[in-house]
Structure formats: C-alpha cells, structure tokens
C-alpha cells in the first residue's frame, strides 16, 4: 500500500521508505508526446479517470491509435505512416 489510511494512522505493514504522498504519486502521471517529424514535444497530464479507464500500456496505446487515426484507414495503404 502506498498511502497511509484516511484516518491518519500508518499501515502497520508499510515501511517508512515505502510511504509516498499523493503529490509524489501524481507527479509521475505524465505522458510525453513527441512528434519526430515536426521536432516538437508536449506533456499531457490526464486526470485519474483516464488512468482508471485505460490502465496499462496496451490500453493506452489502443486509445491513442483509435483517437488519432480516422475510421476506415487501410493499415497497409501507401498513405499510412
């Protein structure tokens, strides 16, 4: 368990080195988007609902693939990059 209980008493099985604050956990919830063609980048900071909906790397990859490609695209076509 990463966080102490809501009542303020620490988890008896949790060591001091395992304790993390909410700020420390949320500071890692960033997605770096890099456009190599345009040589630009941006950082996205999705909310908790996003991470609960698309937990795991495969689900995130599918989300962005479906979001950024138009419907009916031929995956082996000459215009697909």
The 8 nearest C-alpha neighbors of each residue, nearest first, counted from 0:
[[1, 2, 13, 3, 10, 17, 18, 12],
 [0, 2, 18, 19, 17, 3, 13, 20],
 [3, 1, 0, 19, 18, 4, 20, 21],
 [2, 4, 9, 10, 7, 8, 5, 1],
 [3, 5, 6, 7, 8, 9, 2, 10],
 [4, 6, 7, 3, 8, 2, 9, 10],
 [7, 5, 4, 8, 3, 9, 10, 2],
 [6, 8, 5, 4, 9, 3, 10, 2],
 [7, 9, 6, 4, 3, 10, 5, 11],
 [10, 8, 3, 4, 11, 7, 13, 2],
 [9, 11, 13, 12, 3, 4, 8, 0],
 [12, 10, 13, 9, 14, 8, 3, 15],
 [13, 11, 10, 14, 0, 9, 17, 15],
 [14, 12, 10, 11, 17, 15, 0, 18],
 [15, 13, 17, 16, 12, 18, 11, 10],
 [14, 16, 17, 18, 13, 19, 9, 12],
 [15, 17, 14, 18, 19, 13, 1, 20],
 [18, 16, 14, 15, 13, 19, 1, 0],
 [19, 17, 15, 1, 16, 2, 14, 20],
 [20, 18, 1, 2, 23, 17, 21, 24],
 [19, 21, 23, 22, 24, 2, 18, 1],
 [20, 22, 24, 23, 25, 19, 2, 26],
 [23, 21, 25, 20, 24, 26, 19, 27],
 [24, 22, 20, 26, 21, 25, 19, 27],
 [23, 25, 21, 22, 26, 27, 20, 19],
 [24, 26, 22, 28, 27, 23, 21, 29],
 [25, 27, 23, 24, 28, 22, 29, 21],
 [28, 26, 25, 29, 24, 23, 30, 22],
 [29, 27, 25, 26, 44, 30, 45, 24],
 [28, 30, 44, 27, 43, 42, 31, 45],
 [29, 31, 43, 42, 32, 44, 28, 45],
 [30, 32, 42, 41, 33, 43, 29, 40],
 [31, 33, 41, 40, 42, 30, 34, 43],
 [32, 34, 40, 35, 39, 31, 41, 38],
 [35, 33, 39, 36, 37, 38, 40, 32],
 [34, 36, 38, 37, 33, 39, 40, 32],
 [35, 37, 34, 38, 39, 33, 40, 80],
 [36, 38, 39, 34, 35, 40, 33, 32],
 [39, 37, 35, 36, 34, 40, 33, 41],
 [40, 38, 34, 37, 33, 35, 41, 36],
 [39, 41, 33, 32, 34, 38, 42, 31],
 [40, 42, 32, 31, 43, 33, 39, 30],
 [43, 41, 31, 30, 32, 29, 44, 40],
 [42, 44, 30, 29, 45, 31, 41, 32],
 [43, 45, 29, 28, 30, 46, 42, 31],
 [46, 44, 49, 43, 47, 29, 28, 50],
 [45, 47, 48, 49, 44, 50, 28, 51],
 [48, 46, 50, 49, 51, 45, 52, 28],
 [47, 49, 51, 50, 46, 52, 45, 53],
 [50, 48, 52, 47, 51, 46, 53, 45],
 [51, 49, 53, 47, 54, 52, 48, 46],
 [50, 52, 48, 49, 54, 53, 47, 46],
 [51, 53, 49, 50, 54, 48, 58, 47],
 [54, 52, 58, 50, 59, 51, 49, 55],
 [55, 53, 50, 51, 52, 58, 56, 59],
 [54, 56, 58, 57, 53, 59, 50, 60],
 [55, 57, 59, 58, 60, 54, 53, 61],
 [58, 56, 60, 59, 55, 61, 54, 53],
 [57, 59, 53, 61, 60, 56, 55, 62],
 [60, 58, 62, 56, 57, 61, 53, 63],
 [59, 61, 57, 63, 58, 62, 64, 56],
 [60, 62, 64, 58, 59, 63, 65, 57],
 [63, 61, 59, 65, 60, 64, 66, 58],
 [62, 64, 66, 60, 65, 61, 67, 59],
 [63, 65, 61, 66, 62, 67, 60, 68],
 [66, 64, 62, 63, 68, 67, 61, 69],
 [65, 67, 63, 64, 68, 62, 69, 61],
 [66, 68, 64, 65, 63, 69, 62, 70],
 [69, 67, 65, 66, 64, 70, 72, 63],
 [68, 70, 72, 71, 67, 65, 66, 64],
 [71, 69, 72, 68, 65, 73, 67, 66],
 [70, 72, 73, 69, 68, 74, 65, 76],
 [73, 71, 70, 74, 69, 68, 79, 76],
 [72, 74, 76, 75, 71, 79, 78, 77],
 [75, 73, 76, 72, 79, 77, 80, 71],
 [74, 76, 73, 77, 79, 78, 72, 80],
 [77, 75, 73, 78, 79, 74, 72, 80],
 [76, 78, 79, 75, 80, 73, 74, 72],
 [79, 77, 76, 80, 73, 75, 72, 74],
 [80, 78, 76, 77, 74, 75, 73, 72],
 [79, 78, 77, 74, 76, 75, 68, 73]]
